[in-house]
């Protein structure tokens, strides 16, 4: 009985409280993924399709949190994703075979299913890229065989699912490793010397860290200045203990 209660609690924590559907599933009406988004200010989490529908309720232009009625000053489209919760839901769905785990090194248009996971590099690998990975990494990074997991071992461990690198639509085969600060768009290496030559740019990985730091500071500022009743449930934290 206790096991069933724990499982029910886990499912509830991974589901939107407005539509009761699990996050990251497809909304049949809008055909949009139920991405978990946080209401700016109180940080309660709901799926994006539900928040879009909620924001259209009268009075228009006065978007409030469906749970605590905190006034949100940010448009629904700009609400931040609850990445911690998304990662947990994604790992759970991967462990039960609900989503396909594709190779991190395959291009977008030829994504092969992964067979292994490199714990040292945090990469999912298909058989072909595993061989190339072993040749380059075993010598350069002194990887040991124990850093490799089979895909079944990875699923059962319920780790965050690594994302596949995005490739440039203009320069085929080039990864979007840079971010143009002037055009505000991800670009590939060829873009830095051609279309965006002379522009200021940074590594996408560094930009992600900066945005995370900025978001954390903003969240902490709001949380510290909010009443205890609301601050106690500020950033949605999923506990599966």
Protein Blocks (a to p, Z undefined) as FASTA:
>chain_A
ZZmmmmmmmmmmmpcfklopaehiacfklopacdddddehjlpacdfklmmmmmmpcceh
iacdfklopacfbdfklpccdfklmmmmmmmmmmnopaccddfkbcfklcccdfbdcfkl
opacdfklmmmmmmmmmmmnopafklpccfklmmmnopacdddddddfklghiacfbccf
klopacdfklmmmmmgoiacddfklmmmmmmmmmmmmmmmmmmmpcfklmmmmcacddfZ
Z
